Amino acid sequence: MIRYENEPDLPSAEFIDCLIRSTLAQRRPVNDPKRIEGMLRHADVVLTARNPTGLLVGVARAISDFHYCTYLSDLAVDAQFQRQGIGKELIARTHRAAGSHTTLILLSAPKAQTYYPHIGLIQHLSAWTIPPTPNA
């Protein structure tokens, strides 16, 4: 049985470990603990999924204004626990925590592009980004 909780003080080491086990670490600054710590502490919603032993097997990290939009910036599920509905449940709980009246927005990892339509998300073709400036 998976236990879901709001964990605003999630330790960065556990977050990094889950990112690695989910393969999301390939696109996150896991070698920069200070940056990871800032990502966690400045998030508005941090929801976790833990197995019966307490191991962090999933995490959703979001930024929201709680009135109009919620950006789900990280959705990571341990590869050994995928295909059990954990990601879908974390998305639903994140949306409820931030307000179901907000628009939930996320940028898909390349490998997950086929997952999101499967669970009911609608693709939006006009997302735009500015990449980070190195060493800024």
C-alpha positions, 0 to 999 in steps of 0.5 A: 500500500502506498502512503501519500503525504504533503511533505514541504520539508522533504530532505533533499537527499531523499528527493535526489535518490528518488530522482535517480531511481526514476531517471528524472535525474538526467534532467535535474541538477542532482550534483548541485545539492544547494540548487536542489535544496532551493528547488524544494524550499521554494516549491508551493506543493511537495507531495510524496508517495512512500511504500510500506517501509517508508521508502520514497517511491514518488514525488510531485513538486509544484509552483502555484499561485493557487488561483489561476495556474499550477506548474508541476515542475517535477513528477518522479516515480521510482522505475520499479514502482511505475505502472501502478497509478502512483504518478496519476495519483500524485498529479491528482493530489497536486492539482487538488492541493493547489486548487482544482480550479487552477490550470495544471501545466507541466513540461513532459520528459521525452520518455513520458510524452505518451504517458500523459495523454493516457491519463487524461492530460491535453497536449498544448502546442504553444509552450515556450521556454528560455534555457538557463544561462550557464554559470549565472 
